[in-house]
Amino acid sequence: MIVDCHFHVDETMLTLEKMIEGMDKNNVAKTALIAPMNETMFEVNSTFQHNIQQLFRSLILHAPQIGLKIYDGLVKDGYLKLYGNSYKIFTKPNNDMVAAAIDRFPDRFLGWVTVNPMIPVSMEEVELYLHKPNFIGVKVHPFMHRYSIKALDPLAAMCESKGIPMIIHLSSERGSYKYLPEHYPKLKLIYAHAGLPFWKKLWKYVKDQPNVFVDTSSDYLNSSLVKKAVESLGYRKVLYGCDGPYGMKAFNEYDYSAKKAWIDSLQIPDNEKEYILGKNFLQLIG
């Protein structure tokens, strides 16, 4: 069973019906949905943009001091700034959108509760969503919501006690990828986008952490980076995800095959690919 562990629901970009059509074409049985993080965002198909993405990846890998500074500059004053455009970041994620999608297609969708600890959101509200059908864990975004990793202490303690996973998009805060595993050793943790923005440092650390994983989502990555992550961590530590509908260039035209091809192209046995494509995640949430 193929399960996408990381996809946003935003029908201003991709309708649920079109999402399911794409899932069916690529044999994706289920998708774990996340509330939209920012306003509608389509990409321009340009060589310049492609080259900028390549440069960013190279700087993160080989000149992290420069790369991390660029990464920090992508978020300013509540906006995500990419390629000369600005997109408003949603301070309070709309988890009702995820719940509504699950209600419509309960056999196809799972749900993450997205939480911003910097605004008044009671733990009771989080618990309310977690008791709704098909919600499987908590999503947090220190990068866009701009807070220190320590702000996640109450949520991490709750997730650890309940045995549910947390998926996190890290900021560039120094050493932040070590904080939760060291303070909550039983917490099931997924670092989104292969552990952006730390990548190689994080892979080396995560390899010896039994409850910590990375996913393959996002246009921050490419096939080469996914290959390096799998080589560094092994196939049991990597989870398939897309991060759609971000990265698409036109309404209702999301290409599921692009991200899935990163896994299909790996030079590993098919049974190992099956773990990346679904088995690892299903065991994590089981």
N, C-alpha and C positions, 0 to 999 in steps of 0.2 A: 504494500500500500504506500503510495506517494503522498506525503503530507507537507504542505508549505507552512513553515512555522512563523512566518513574518510577512504580513501583507496588510495594507491599510484599506479601510473601506471609505471611499469618497466617490459618490455617484455623480459629482460634477466632472469627474474624470473618467470613471469606469462604472457602468451599471452592474448590479449584482448578476443580472441575467447574462451579460456579456462576460463577466468574470467566470461564471460557471461554464459558459461555452468554451472559454480558453482552457479552463481546468480539464474539461472533458477531452479536448483535443490532445492534451499532453498527459492524460491518465493521472491527473492530480485528484486524489479522492477527497481530501479535506484541506481547508486552509484556515489557519489561525489568524483572526482579524484583529487589527489595532485601529483605534480612532485616528482620524486624520490629524497630523501634527501642524499643518500649515494650510494656507489657502491654496486654491487650484494652481497647479504648477506644471505646465507643459515645457518640454525641452525643445530647443531649436536644433535641427539636424545640420550641424556645421563641422567642418574640419577643424576650425579654430577651437570650438568647444571640446572636441575630442582630444586635441593636443593639450589643452589646459588640464583636462582630467588626467592624461598620461603624466604630465609634469607634476601634478599634485601627488599622485601615487609615488612617483620616483623620489620626490622630496621627503615624503613621510618615511619611506624606506631607507633612504641613503643620506639625507640631511635633515633629520627630525627637528632640529632647532628652527630651521626655516619653515619646514612643513607644518609644524604645530602652530606657528605664528599665523600662517595663512588659514589654517583650520579654525583657530580662535576668531579670526576676522570674518568668518562666514555668518556669524550671528551678532547682530548689533541692534540695540534699542527695540527688541521684540520682533525683529525681522530676520529672515534667512536671506542672505545676499549671495546670488549666484550669477556669474556671467553678465553682470551689469543690471540684473533685475532684482527686485526685492519682493519677498513673500511674507505676509503677516503670519507670525507663529501664534497658535492658539494656546493661551495661558491655561485655560481649563479644558482639557480634552472632553469630547462629547462621547462618553461611553454608551449612551442610549442608541447611538447609530450602530454600534456593534451588536447590542442586544436585539435591535430591530432586525438586523440581517440574519441573526441566528434564528429568530422567531419565524422568518420567512423560509429559511432553508436549513433546518436543524440538522439534517443529515450531511450537510456539506461544510458547515462553518463551526469553528471553535472561536473562543474570544479571550483576549487579554484585557484586563482592567488597566487603563492608562492613568497614572497618578502624577500630579505635580505637587511635591511636598511643600512648595513655597507659597501655596494658597490654602486657605482654610478648607480642607477636605477631611472630614472625620473618618476615622478608621471604620466606623459603623457603615459609612457609605460604601467603602471598599468591600467590606464584608457582604453588603447587600448584593453587589454585582457578583461576587464570588459564589453566592448561593443561587444565582440564576443558572439555567441550563447551559451547559457547554463552556462556561468560563473556566479557564484552566490555570491562570496565573496573573502576574502583575507586570506591566510595562512601565519603565521609567526612562527619562531623557535628560540627564544632567547637562548635556551639550546644548540643547535648544532652550531649556528652562533655566539654565545658568545657576547651578548651585553646587556646593561641595558634596562629595560622596557621603560625608557623615550625616547629611540631612536624611539619608535613607535608612538610618538606624531603626526607627519604629516599623517601617514596612518590611525591612529585611528580617527583623525578629519575628514578625507575624508570618511571613512566607516560610521561614525556617520551621516554625512551630507547627504549621499546617502541612508541611511537606509539599508545598506548591512552588513552581519555578518563578523566577524573576528574570525578565529580559531587559537589558540595559544598553543604551547608546551612550558611550562614555564621552566625557569632556576630556580636555588635555591636562586636567589636574594631575600633577606629578604623583606617580605611584598609586593612583586611584584604583587601578585594576587589581591591586593586592588587598585593598581594604576589606571588602565584603567577605572574600574567602577566609581571610585571617580572623575576622571577628565573628563570622557566622559559618563555621566549617561544614555544617550540614545543609546549608542553603543550596538549593538547585539553581544554578546561575548560568544564563546564556549571555555572552557578549556579542552584540549585534555587529554585523558588517565585518566579521572575522577579527573583531577586537580593535577596530578603528578607534583612536588614531595611533595605537601603540604597535599593533601587528607583531613583528618578530619578537620584541621583548615580552609581550603578553603571551605569545605561543609558548615560549620557553618556560614561562611561569605556570601557565595553565596545564601543561603536560602532566605535572605531578599533583594536580588538584582533582580529586575524583569526582566532584560534583559540578565542575565548571566546563562549559562548552562554548563553542562559537557557532554563529550561523553564517551562511554564504550570501546573505541578502545585499542588495544595493549596487548602484552604478559607481559607488566608491571603489568597487572591486572589479576584477577582470578574471579571465580564465587562469592566467599565470599566478595571480595572488591566491586564488582558490586552491590551485595545485600545490603551492608552497605551504598553505595552511594545513592541508591534508597530510603532506609529507612531514611537516613538523609535529603535528598532533596525533596523527593516526585517524583512521576512518571512524572510530567509535566516539570521537570528541567533536565531530562536525555535523551540523544540521542544515538541511536544505531550506532556503527561504528566498523570496524574491524582492521584498520591499516595494512591490507595486502598490498603487499605480504610478508611483514616482519613477521617472525615467522615460515615460511615454511621450510621444510627440504630437498626438492628436486624440480627440475624444473617442473613447471606446475602441482604441486600437493598441491594446497592450499585447506584447509579444512574450508569451510564457516560455516559448522554446529557447529564448536567448539565455536566460539564467539556468534553465535545466541542462542546456548544452555544456555548461561549465562542469557539471557532474558527469554527464555522459562521456565527456572527452577524457576523464581521468584514466590513467593507465593502471587501473586496479581491477581485481575480479568483480564480476557483476554482483556477487553476494555481498561484497563490501560496499558497493554503491547503494545497495538496498538499505543498508543501515543509515547512510547519509541522507537518502531520499525519504526516510520515514521511520524506520525502526528505532533509531536513537531517540527521536522526539517522542514517539509513542511510549517508549519505555520510561522516558523522563516524566511524562504527565500521567502515566498509568497508576 
